[in-house]
Each structure stands twice: as structure tokens, then as C-alpha cells.
Amino acid sequence: MRRNTPLITLLTGGALGIILLIASMLAPSSKTPTSYAAAATTPSSTATAVALPSPSTAASRSQTATPSANAPLRADYAGRVKGGIHASVAISIHGTQAIAYACNGSSVEAWLKGTAVGGRLALTGKNGAVLTANYDSRRAFGDVSADGVTYSFSVYTVKKPSGLYRAIADVRGATIKAGWIVLANGTQVGSMEPNELAANPTSQAAPKLDVSSLTAQYEGTTIAVTPIDGETGTGF
């Protein structure tokens, strides 16, 4: 009996090994090939990146659209410039056109004309006068240069009789050109060129404007005055 024990042990171990080998070969594989897994996840991640814009891009689009949304097509603005200087600015917008006037009631004045588009004003006038500003339904703010002087301003919307007025008339053989700014409190600031066609026209204080009759008196002559009105388009 002792002589057969090693042989029986050997045969038993061999048979067990063969059974385990066959079982492992027949068992289904549970692993997914690496290349297939990568191919399955790639389209999903790509679609997510395309569908979601970055927050900075969305914010940029919002900021770009805001000024145009708040810019009126018809408006009038008037007020004093900054810095305690006795000068005023009036602006009238009608559609994409704009007219502005800056004066200090005596020697400094400038008429300017240009475009009003999407909340941005770009106006020019004689002798290098320039006005650049932003505007919305409440106010207009920027800078204006007139007669070599630059003013910063922030002026608010007004309704007639406040706003801008202009007169051009012949008086005793000379062509006069006058402008008035009527502030919200009724105060008038106006300048006049007594001879606009002169080689070097000078400016002086304009005569008082009668807003009810739209006239002014100069050297015994009644001058007809035209309102510059962004709401109605008068004077454009």
C-alpha cells in the first residue's frame, strides 16, 4: 500500500490541474478592450465642449449689446460742464444725426454736427471743434473741445423749452449767428458771432431769448430763433 501512495497523489494532482485549466478557458472574459472604451467616451466629451460656451464669452456678448439697447433715437440734453466753469453744453439727437453747441456766454462757442450710433456720439465743427461722448436714455457724458479749450461734461435729458436754440439773420449788412442753451432751471447761456462771414469772426454774449415767441432783439432788429429739437427733428 505504501508503494502506491505517491503514484495516486501524482495522478490526483494532475487531474485537478487539467480540470482548472479547462474551466479557465471556458469562462467568459469581463474586461473591455482599452481601445473600445476610449472610442466610446471620446464623442461624449467632445459634444459637451461644443455645447457649452465659456462664461467670459457670454459676458462679453451681454456687455456689447447693452449700450445699443439703452440708446434713444430721439433726445435732447443740456447742462453745465464740469469744473465750476461758466460754460454749458447742449446736444440734440434725431435718429443717427446729432447737433451740439458749447459756449461760455461770451468768447467761447462751437457748433458741432455728426453721428449718434449705438450710444456713441462723434461730432466735429469749425476750427477743430470736436465732441466725443456716450449717451443713454438718461444722460450724455464725454468731452468737447471749442476754441482751443477742452471741457468734460455730464448732462441730462431735458424737454422744451429747455434745450438748444439757434438763429441766423442779416442785420445791417452783416450775417449774425447766435446760439442759446436753456438749462432745466430756465437759466440761459448764449453766444453770438456778430459777423459770421468775417475772416476771423469773434464771439460775444447773445441777446436774451424769448422762448415763448422764439425771438431775440439785436440792435433794434427782431431775430427769428429756431429750436433744435431731437424729438421733432426741427432744426436738423
MOUR-V330064 format. One record per residue. N is the residue number from 0. SS is DSSP state (H for helix, E for strand, - for the rest). PSI is psi in whole degrees, -180 to 180 (* if undefined). Layout:
BEGIN
n:N ss:SS psi:PSI
n:N ss:SS psi:PSI
END
This chain:
BEGIN
n:0 ss:- psi:-38
n:1 ss:H psi:-29
n:2 ss:H psi:-28
n:3 ss:H psi:-13
n:4 ss:H psi:-49
n:5 ss:H psi:-39
n:6 ss:H psi:-42
n:7 ss:H psi:-40
n:8 ss:H psi:-42
n:9 ss:H psi:-44
n:10 ss:H psi:-39
n:11 ss:H psi:-44
n:12 ss:H psi:-40
n:13 ss:H psi:-41
n:14 ss:H psi:-41
n:15 ss:H psi:-39
n:16 ss:H psi:-40
n:17 ss:H psi:-39
n:18 ss:H psi:-44
n:19 ss:H psi:-39
n:20 ss:H psi:-44
n:21 ss:H psi:-39
n:22 ss:H psi:-40
n:23 ss:H psi:-34
n:24 ss:H psi:-33
n:25 ss:H psi:-19
n:26 ss:- psi:135
n:27 ss:- psi:147
n:28 ss:- psi:138
n:29 ss:- psi:-1
n:30 ss:- psi:138
n:31 ss:- psi:135
n:32 ss:- psi:140
n:33 ss:H psi:-43
n:34 ss:H psi:-36
n:35 ss:H psi:-43
n:36 ss:H psi:-43
n:37 ss:H psi:-40
n:38 ss:H psi:-32
n:39 ss:H psi:-32
n:40 ss:H psi:-24
n:41 ss:H psi:-49
n:42 ss:H psi:-37
n:43 ss:H psi:-46
n:44 ss:H psi:-35
n:45 ss:H psi:-42
n:46 ss:H psi:-37
n:47 ss:H psi:-41
n:48 ss:H psi:-36
n:49 ss:H psi:-37
n:50 ss:H psi:-26
n:51 ss:- psi:108
n:52 ss:- psi:155
n:53 ss:- psi:150
n:54 ss:H psi:-34
n:55 ss:H psi:-36
n:56 ss:H psi:-43
n:57 ss:H psi:-41
n:58 ss:H psi:-39
n:59 ss:H psi:-41
n:60 ss:H psi:-38
n:61 ss:H psi:-43
n:62 ss:H psi:-35
n:63 ss:H psi:-36
n:64 ss:H psi:-23
n:65 ss:H psi:-49
n:66 ss:H psi:-43
n:67 ss:H psi:-37
n:68 ss:H psi:-29
n:69 ss:H psi:-2
n:70 ss:- psi:119
n:71 ss:- psi:155
n:72 ss:- psi:-21
n:73 ss:E psi:124
n:74 ss:E psi:157
n:75 ss:E psi:138
n:76 ss:E psi:149
n:77 ss:E psi:146
n:78 ss:E psi:175
n:79 ss:E psi:154
n:80 ss:E psi:169
n:81 ss:- psi:161
n:82 ss:- psi:8
n:83 ss:- psi:12
n:84 ss:- psi:143
n:85 ss:- psi:65
n:86 ss:- psi:153
n:87 ss:E psi:163
n:88 ss:E psi:138
n:89 ss:E psi:141
n:90 ss:E psi:135
n:91 ss:E psi:133
n:92 ss:E psi:129
n:93 ss:E psi:105
n:94 ss:- psi:-125
n:95 ss:- psi:8
n:96 ss:E psi:150
n:97 ss:E psi:142
n:98 ss:E psi:138
n:99 ss:E psi:157
n:100 ss:E psi:133
n:101 ss:E psi:132
n:102 ss:E psi:161
n:103 ss:- psi:12
n:104 ss:- psi:7
n:105 ss:- psi:-98
n:106 ss:- psi:-15
n:107 ss:- psi:124
n:108 ss:E psi:155
n:109 ss:E psi:132
n:110 ss:E psi:135
n:111 ss:E psi:149
n:112 ss:E psi:146
n:113 ss:E psi:-146
n:114 ss:E psi:152
n:115 ss:E psi:104
n:116 ss:E psi:123
n:117 ss:- psi:35
n:118 ss:- psi:13
n:119 ss:E psi:130
n:120 ss:E psi:136
n:121 ss:E psi:102
n:122 ss:E psi:150
n:123 ss:E psi:161
n:124 ss:E psi:-173
n:125 ss:H psi:157
n:126 ss:H psi:37
n:127 ss:H psi:15
n:128 ss:- psi:136
n:129 ss:E psi:139
n:130 ss:E psi:127
n:131 ss:E psi:135
n:132 ss:E psi:163
n:133 ss:E psi:153
n:134 ss:E psi:154
n:135 ss:- psi:-166
n:136 ss:- psi:-7
n:137 ss:- psi:-41
n:138 ss:E psi:169
n:139 ss:E psi:137
n:140 ss:E psi:138
n:141 ss:E psi:-143
n:142 ss:E psi:148
n:143 ss:E psi:136
n:144 ss:E psi:127
n:145 ss:E psi:128
n:146 ss:- psi:40
n:147 ss:- psi:4
n:148 ss:E psi:133
n:149 ss:E psi:130
n:150 ss:E psi:143
n:151 ss:E psi:145
n:152 ss:E psi:157
n:153 ss:E psi:101
n:154 ss:E psi:153
n:155 ss:E psi:163
n:156 ss:E psi:144
n:157 ss:- psi:165
n:158 ss:- psi:147
n:159 ss:- psi:140
n:160 ss:- psi:-4
n:161 ss:- psi:154
n:162 ss:E psi:-149
n:163 ss:E psi:142
n:164 ss:E psi:153
n:165 ss:E psi:150
n:166 ss:E psi:136
n:167 ss:E psi:125
n:168 ss:E psi:158
n:169 ss:E psi:124
n:170 ss:E psi:113
n:171 ss:- psi:45
n:172 ss:- psi:0
n:173 ss:E psi:144
n:174 ss:E psi:115
n:175 ss:E psi:150
n:176 ss:E psi:123
n:177 ss:E psi:153
n:178 ss:E psi:145
n:179 ss:E psi:143
n:180 ss:E psi:120
n:181 ss:E psi:116
n:182 ss:- psi:171
n:183 ss:- psi:-27
n:184 ss:- psi:6
n:185 ss:- psi:-9
n:186 ss:- psi:138
n:187 ss:E psi:139
n:188 ss:E psi:120
n:189 ss:E psi:147
n:190 ss:E psi:159
n:191 ss:E psi:142
n:192 ss:E psi:110
n:193 ss:- psi:-16
n:194 ss:- psi:86
n:195 ss:- psi:-30
n:196 ss:- psi:4
n:197 ss:- psi:158
n:198 ss:- psi:-41
n:199 ss:- psi:82
n:200 ss:- psi:141
n:201 ss:- psi:164
n:202 ss:- psi:152
n:203 ss:E psi:174
n:204 ss:E psi:138
n:205 ss:- psi:151
n:206 ss:- psi:165
n:207 ss:- psi:138
n:208 ss:E psi:132
n:209 ss:E psi:103
n:210 ss:- psi:-22
n:211 ss:- psi:-40
n:212 ss:- psi:-8
n:213 ss:- psi:52
n:214 ss:E psi:164
n:215 ss:E psi:153
n:216 ss:E psi:127
n:217 ss:E psi:117
n:218 ss:- psi:45
n:219 ss:- psi:4
n:220 ss:E psi:135
n:221 ss:E psi:125
n:222 ss:E psi:129
n:223 ss:E psi:135
n:224 ss:- psi:138
n:225 ss:E psi:128
n:226 ss:E psi:139
n:227 ss:E psi:109
n:228 ss:- psi:113
n:229 ss:- psi:-29
n:230 ss:- psi:-47
n:231 ss:- psi:-19
n:232 ss:- psi:4
n:233 ss:- psi:135
n:234 ss:- psi:-6
n:235 ss:- psi:*
END
